[in-house]
Amino acid sequence: MNAKVRYEDVSVGQELPGKEVSVDRLALLLFGGQTMRLDFAATHWSERISRSVGLPDVIMHGPFTLGKVLEIVNGWTGDPGALLEHRIRLARPVPVPDDETGAVFRLTGTVEEKLSGNRVRVGVSAASPEGQVLATLQATVQLV
Amino acid sequence: MPLNRAVIGRSTKSEAVLMVTEDTLRDAAAQFEEPLAAYRDAEAARALGYPEPIAPPAFASRLWFRMVWAWPMYEPDLGREPGANLLLADLHTVSHRPIRLGDRLTMTSTVADITEISRQRDIIHIQNEIATEDGEPVCSTGYKFVISHADTFDPAAGTKKEALA
């Protein structure tokens, strides 16, 4: 592990560089994973079935949302292997509309606690452009 | 109909080893759309201290679908009706080291708990231990799914039964 962030340079309350990421319908389809056959649950590809169970549209895979939210942490440390532990709470299903943008996540993150062994705990929030919280994440990261 | 709590504590193990190949990593990095060099390039991975390219950290949370086929969601014993809606609410990962090129992985999945939160909804907690074929622990993933029961839905038509009555 070799994060580019030094523990001694970090303070509680410090903000991670914010990031906006989006996922369009094609990315959602590819995430099902043709070669790996990972997750083709109908709510990830069929608008008809999504609506029949009360969803507004096809929705993100939970692990895909996790991957997008972790980008703010990986971008900060420069080392995806520095993630020792992470927990995401998915506040609501994230619809992926069939338009030019798709689903948009506005990511903000804060250093919440400095731990022993050059580790820190960070909190991340993912919100829609309208400000609705889509997911929150807490992660423990190994710094140098 | 609520889930069958008798399945709490039951486990299963992946039948086949999952081999992490260059293709696996290339697909994973493309699917997550996170273009970090450490996912593809051995030199970039070595610069971070890893012997081989590594998988995106969220990749581990996909393996339950692939390695144990979303067990026990399709077990008749669980009592989940075919139309019951499944939503991931909480996902907790503990990493001992990154998944990397050349890994031969196994998974053991356990039903850790089932909690009834209303007559219509249960939360099921599934805990997965991912290790190498030789038994080296790699990471664990814990999922909490909210299952909304199909009593009020007609899975075939996808229409609320009350609406048809």
Interface residues (C-beta under 8 A of the other chain):
Chain A: M1 N2 V23 A27 L30 F31 G33 T35 M36 R37 L38 D39 A41 T43 R48 I49 R51 S52 V53 G54 H61 G62 P63 F64 L66 G67 K68 L70 E71 N74 G78 D79 P80 G81 L83 L84 E85 H86 R87 I88 R89 L90 P93
Chain B: D23 T24 D27 A30 Q31 F32 E33 E34 L36 A38 Y39 A47 L48 G49 Y50 I54 P56 P57 A58 F59 S61 R62 F65 R66 G83 N85 L86 L87 L88 A89 D90 L91 H92 T93 V94 S95 R97 P98 Y143 S148 F153 A157 G158 T159
